[in-house]
Amino acid sequence: MATSMELRRFATDILVAAGMRRQNADVVAAVMIGADLSGVHSHGVARLPVYLQRVDAGVMVIDPEMTVLRARGATALLDAANGFGQVAATRAMAHAIELARDHGAGVVSVARSNHFGVAGHYARAAAESGFVGIALTNASPAMPPFNGTRRVLGTNPIAIGIPSRSRPLAVLDMSSTTVARGKIRRAFDNGETEIPAGWATDSGGVPTTDPAVALTGNLAPLGGPKGAGLSLVIDLLAGALSGTGPAGSVVGLPDASAASGTGHLLIALDPEAFGGAERFDALVERSLDDVAGMDAADGGRVFYPGLIEHEHRERAERDGIPLTDADHARLRVLADRFGLAEPPR
C-alpha cells in the first residue's frame, strides 16, 4: 500500500502540473490524504480526477487570487473566486483562529467556493491549535425537505473539533443525511451493485440499495425531519450568509455545466475567553475519559466522536493507504496526461 507521503506528493505534483502554485497544491493534497488516513476514502485522493474535470470544463478555477471582501471585528467574508474549496476553507479557518486570538471568537464566511473535502479537517486544524473549531458547508440537492416532493437540500455537513491536551481530539463530522453522497458515488464508481438499506430512495421515494438508482434519487435525512431541518439551516449559514446563493442552488461535482456556487462557514472559539482554557481542558478530559472508559453495552468499546478516525489514522500511517484498482486506474490517467510517474500502490 502507498504511504501517505507518497500519495500526498503525487497529488501535489499533479495539481502543480495542472497550474496550481505548489503551496496551494499541497494544501489540497493534505486535505484529501487526511480523509484517506481517516478511512473516508470517498473524500480522499480519488476525488482528484473529478476536480480537474471541472477545471477542464471551465467551471472551476485552478488557482485564483482569493480576497477578503469584508472585515468587521471578529468577522470576515472571503471570496474564493471559484477556486478549490480546500484552499479557501484552510485560509478561512486560519483567519478565524487569528481573529479568535484577538476577540475570543473568529467567524469567517466563504463565498463562491467549491467542494472542500471533509469538514472535519478544518475543525481538527482549529482544535490542534487549542481552539474549538466549527466548519460547515452546503452541497448540491440530494433530498427534499421533510414531506416535500422536490430535491432542495444537500448532504450539508457540520464538523466540530474540541481541543485536548492529552487525549485524541474529539472531532464530530457528520452530514445531515444518513450517509454522505460521496460514499454512494464511490460505491458506484468502483462497480459495486449494492449499498446498505436505509441510505437512499429512488426518485419516487421507494427505498433502494442500488447505488445507480440512489444517485438519481434521494438520500435519507438523518433522523427524518431533524436531519432535513439541520440541512436547511446549514445551507442558509453557508450559502445565504455568504451571499452566494439560496438553498438548492449548489451545482454538484459531476455536473460540469456551471460553477458550483458553494459557501462555507468557519468558526474558531478561544476557550480562554469563556470559562478559561485550563478549566475547559480539565472538563473535556474528564468527559472524554468517562465516555471512553465506560462499559460497552455490546461488550466491545465506547467511542467518542473522532476516536475511531484517530485510530484509523495511526494504522494507515503505519501500514499505508489502500487504493482500489479503479482509483489507481483513474489516477494513472492523470499521471499519463501530465507526464508524471504512475501513482504509488
C-alpha positions in Angstrom: 0.0 0.0 0.0 1.1 3.6 -0.6 2.4 5.7 2.2 0.6 8.9 3.0 3.6 11.0 2.0 3.9 9.2 -1.4 0.2 9.9 -2.2 0.4 13.4 -0.9 3.5 14.1 -3.1 1.7 12.5 -6.1 -1.4 14.6 -5.7 0.6 17.8 -5.2 2.7 17.2 -8.3 -0.5 16.6 -10.4 -2.0 19.8 -9.2 1.2 21.8 -9.8 1.4 20.3 -13.3 -2.2 21.4 -13.8 -1.3 25.0 -13.0 -1.6 25.4 -9.2 1.0 27.0 -7.0 2.8 24.4 -5.0 1.9 25.8 -1.7 -1.8 25.6 -2.5 -1.5 22.3 -4.2 0.0 20.8 -1.0 -3.0 22.2 0.9 -5.4 20.5 -1.3 -3.4 17.3 -1.2 -3.2 17.4 2.6 -7.0 17.6 2.9 -7.5 14.7 0.5 -4.8 12.5 2.1 -6.1 13.3 5.6 -9.5 11.9 4.5 -7.8 8.7 3.3 -5.9 8.4 6.5 -9.1 8.7 8.5 -10.8 6.0 6.3 -13.0 8.4 4.5 -11.9 7.4 1.0 -15.0 8.9 -0.6 -13.4 12.3 0.0 -9.7 11.3 -0.5 -7.3 11.4 -3.4 -9.9 9.6 -5.5 -11.6 13.0 -5.8 -8.7 14.5 -7.8 -9.9 13.4 -11.3 -13.3 15.0 -10.9 -11.9 18.2 -9.6 -9.7 18.5 -12.6 -12.6 17.6 -14.9 -14.4 20.7 -13.6 -11.3 22.8 -14.2 -11.0 21.5 -17.7 -14.7 22.3 -18.3 -14.1 25.9 -17.3 -16.5 25.8 -14.3 -13.8 25.8 -11.7 -10.6 27.9 -11.5 -7.4 26.1 -10.7 -5.7 28.8 -8.6 -7.4 32.2 -8.4 -6.5 35.0 -6.1 -8.8 34.9 -3.1 -9.6 38.1 -1.4 -11.3 39.3 1.9 -14.2 41.4 0.8 -15.4 42.5 4.2 -13.9 42.5 7.7 -15.5 43.8 10.8 -14.5 43.0 14.4 -14.3 39.2 14.7 -15.9 38.5 11.3 -14.8 38.4 7.7 -16.1 37.4 4.3 -13.6 35.6 1.9 -14.3 35.5 -1.8 -12.9 32.1 -3.0 -13.2 33.3 -6.6 -14.5 29.9 -7.7 -11.2 28.2 -6.7 -10.7 25.0 -4.8 -12.7 24.8 -1.6 -9.8 23.2 0.3 -7.6 26.3 -0.2 -10.5 28.7 0.7 -11.5 26.8 3.8 -7.9 26.4 5.0 -7.3 30.1 4.6 -10.7 30.9 6.2 -10.0 28.8 9.3 -6.5 30.2 9.7 -8.0 33.7 9.6 -10.8 32.7 12.1 -8.1 31.5 14.5 -6.3 34.7 14.3 -9.5 36.7 14.9 -10.2 34.4 17.9 -6.8 35.2 19.4 -7.8 38.9 19.4 -11.5 38.7 20.1 -12.1 35.3 21.7 -14.1 34.2 18.6 -13.5 34.4 14.9 -16.1 33.8 12.2 -15.2 33.7 8.5 -17.8 33.2 5.8 -16.6 32.0 2.4 -18.4 32.9 -0.9 -18.2 31.5 -4.4 -16.3 28.4 -3.5 -16.3 24.7 -4.4 -16.4 21.3 -2.7 -13.9 21.5 0.3 -13.5 17.8 1.2 -14.1 16.6 4.7 -15.4 19.2 7.1 -13.6 17.6 10.0 -10.2 18.6 8.6 -10.8 22.2 9.3 -12.4 21.7 12.7 -9.4 19.4 13.6 -7.0 22.1 12.5 -8.5 24.6 14.9 -8.5 22.0 17.8 -4.9 21.2 17.1 -4.2 24.9 17.7 -6.1 24.9 21.0 -9.3 26.4 19.7 -12.8 24.9 19.3 -13.3 24.7 15.6 -16.6 24.6 13.7 -16.9 24.1 10.0 -19.9 23.7 7.8 -20.7 23.9 4.1 -23.6 23.4 1.7 -23.9 20.8 -1.1 -25.9 20.1 -4.2 -29.5 19.0 -3.7 -29.8 15.4 -2.5 -33.2 15.2 -0.7 -36.5 17.1 -0.4 -37.4 18.9 2.8 -39.5 16.7 5.2 -42.8 15.8 3.5 -41.6 17.7 0.4 -41.6 16.5 -3.2 -38.6 18.3 -4.8 -34.9 17.9 -4.0 -33.6 21.1 -2.5 -31.5 20.1 0.5 -27.9 18.9 0.3 -25.9 16.5 2.4 -24.7 19.7 4.1 -22.2 18.6 6.8 -21.1 20.2 10.1 -18.0 19.4 12.0 -16.9 20.4 15.5 -13.4 19.9 16.9 -12.6 20.1 20.6 -9.0 20.7 21.7 -7.5 18.3 24.2 -4.0 18.3 25.8 -3.7 14.6 26.5 -6.4 12.7 24.7 -7.0 12.1 20.9 -9.1 15.1 19.7 -12.9 14.8 19.8 -14.0 15.7 16.3 -17.6 15.3 15.3 -18.0 15.3 11.5 -21.5 14.4 10.2 -23.6 15.0 7.2 -27.3 15.9 7.6 -28.2 12.9 5.6 -27.8 9.3 6.8 -24.7 9.0 4.8 -22.5 11.3 2.7 -23.4 11.1 -1.0 -19.7 10.6 -1.8 -19.9 7.1 -0.3 -22.6 6.2 -2.7 -20.8 7.7 -5.6 -17.6 5.8 -4.6 -19.6 2.6 -4.5 -21.0 3.3 -8.0 -17.6 4.3 -9.4 -16.0 1.1 -8.0 -18.6 -1.1 -9.7 -20.4 -2.1 -6.5 -24.1 -3.1 -7.1 -25.4 -2.7 -3.6 -25.4 -0.2 -0.7 -26.8 -0.6 2.8 -30.6 -0.4 3.1 -31.8 2.9 4.6 -29.3 5.1 2.8 -31.4 6.3 -0.1 -34.7 6.0 -2.1 -35.4 6.2 -5.8 -36.9 9.4 -7.2 -40.4 8.2 -6.2 -39.4 7.7 -2.6 -39.1 3.9 -2.7 -36.1 2.6 -0.7 -33.3 1.3 -2.8 -30.0 -0.5 -2.3 -28.8 0.2 -5.9 -26.1 2.9 -5.9 -27.0 3.9 -9.5 -30.6 4.4 -8.5 -29.7 6.2 -5.3 -27.6 8.8 -7.2 -30.6 9.8 -9.3 -33.0 9.5 -6.3 -33.0 11.0 -2.8 -30.7 10.4 0.2 -32.4 9.7 3.5 -32.2 12.6 6.0 -30.6 11.9 9.3 -33.4 11.5 11.9 -36.1 12.3 9.4 -37.4 15.9 9.9 -34.4 16.7 12.2 -31.9 16.0 9.5 -33.9 17.9 6.9 -34.1 20.9 9.2 -30.4 20.8 10.0 -29.6 20.6 6.3 -31.7 23.7 5.6 -30.2 25.9 8.3 -26.7 24.8 7.3 -27.5 25.8 3.7 -28.6 29.2 5.0 -25.5 29.7 7.1 -23.2 28.7 4.3 -24.9 29.8 1.1 -27.2 32.7 2.1 -25.0 34.2 4.8 -22.1 34.4 2.4 -24.3 35.9 -0.3 -23.5 33.0 -2.6 -27.0 31.6 -3.2 -30.2 30.2 -1.8 -30.9 26.6 -0.7 -30.8 24.2 -3.5 -28.6 26.3 -5.8 -25.2 24.4 -5.4 -24.1 22.5 -8.6 -22.8 19.0 -7.8 -19.3 17.8 -8.6 -20.2 15.6 -11.6 -22.2 18.4 -13.2 -19.7 20.4 -15.3 -22.4 22.7 -16.8 -21.9 25.5 -14.3 -19.8 26.8 -11.4 -20.6 25.1 -8.1 -21.6 28.2 -6.1 -20.7 26.6 -2.7 -20.5 28.5 0.5 -18.7 27.7 3.8 -18.7 29.0 7.4 -15.6 28.6 9.5 -15.6 29.4 13.3 -12.9 29.4 15.9 -13.5 29.9 19.7 -10.8 30.5 22.2 -11.7 28.6 25.5 -9.7 31.2 27.5 -12.3 33.9 26.5 -15.1 31.8 28.1 -14.6 29.6 31.2 -10.9 29.6 30.9 -8.6 27.3 28.9 -7.3 25.2 31.8 -10.8 24.7 33.3 -12.1 23.8 29.8 -9.3 21.3 29.3 -9.9 19.7 32.6 -13.6 19.3 32.0 -13.0 18.0 28.5 -10.5 15.4 29.8 -12.9 14.3 32.5 -15.8 13.9 30.0 -13.8 12.0 27.4 -12.3 9.7 30.0 -15.8 9.0 31.2 -17.2 8.2 27.8 -14.2 6.1 26.5 -13.8 4.3 29.8 -17.3 3.1 30.4 -18.5 -0.4 29.8 -20.0 -1.0 26.4 -23.5 -2.4 26.0 -22.3 -4.9 23.4 -19.1 -5.9 25.3 -16.9 -4.0 22.9 -15.8 -0.4 23.3 -17.4 3.0 23.6 -16.0 5.6 21.2 -16.4 9.4 21.4 -16.5 11.3 18.0 -13.2 11.2 16.3 -11.6 8.4 18.2 -12.3 5.7 15.5 -10.8 8.1 12.9 -7.8 8.7 15.1 -7.1 5.1 15.5 -7.6 4.5 11.7 -5.1 7.3 11.0 -2.5 5.6 13.3 -2.9 2.3 11.4 -2.8 4.0 8.0 0.3 6.0 8.8 1.9 2.7 9.8 0.5 0.3 7.2 -0.2 2.6 4.2 -3.3 3.7 2.3 -5.2 1.3 0.1 -6.2 2.2 -3.4 -8.8 0.3 -5.3 -7.9 -0.8 -8.9 -10.5 1.7 -10.2 -9.0 4.5 -8.2 -5.5 3.6 -9.3 -6.5 3.5 -12.9 -8.1 6.9 -12.8 -5.1 8.4 -11.1 -2.8 6.7 -13.6 -4.7 8.5 -16.4 -3.8 11.8 -14.8 -0.2 10.8 -14.4 0.0 9.9 -18.1 -1.6 13.2 -19.0 0.9 15.3 -17.2 3.9 13.1 -17.9 4.4 12.0 -14.3 5.3 8.7 -12.8 2.3 6.4 -12.1 0.6 6.7 -8.7 2.1 4.7 -5.8 0.3 1.5 -4.7 
